[in-house]
Amino acid sequence: MERAQSISPKQMSEIMIQRRVFVSGRVQGVYFRQSTQQEARKYPGLKGFVRNLPDGRVEAVFAGSELAVHSMISFCQQGPPAALVTDLEIVEEKFDLSWNQASGFSIRM
């Protein structure tokens, strides 16, 4: 019988993934984008962006280690103190190699 192998934190940090999230609720005008960028800076190598959408949601793309991306998704479930997140849609995307040329995590207008 083969024993199931668990993934170590080191291995999780080496797997590159990409997720697009759409955050609904009171998420604009509450420092959500800036807080997301500050949180993203805690994860070296994490790439992507965050922006407000015309329909009142916030969109973010996180590309990097599995650990960093999942941590950012967890952050978006709550957001900054003034936010009230009512829904979080997560879209799994293929890792875009062009992120390797990007310089960090940005706020888009």
TADA-V787753 format. One line per field, one symbol per residue. phi: phi as a letter, one per 40 degrees, with the letter a starting at -180 (. if undefined). psi: psi as a letter, one per 30 degrees, with the letter a starting at -180 (. if undefined). burial: 1 if it has 24 or more other C-alpha atoms within 12 Angstrom, else 0. A space follows every 50 residues. Layout:
# TADA-V787753
phi=???
psi=???
burial=???
This chain:
# TADA-V787753
phi=.cccccccdcccccccbabbbbbbhcbbgbgcccccccccccbdgcbiab acbdcgcbbbbbbicdccccccccdccbgcdccbcbabcbbcbccccccc ccbgbbbbc
psi=kkkkklkleeeeffkklkkkkkklaifkgggeeeeeeeeeffjkfklalk lklfgflkkkkkkaleeeeeeeeeeffealefljkfkjkkkklkkjffff fliaklkl.
burial=00000000000000011111111111110001111111111010111111 11000011111111111111111011111100101001010000100010 000111100
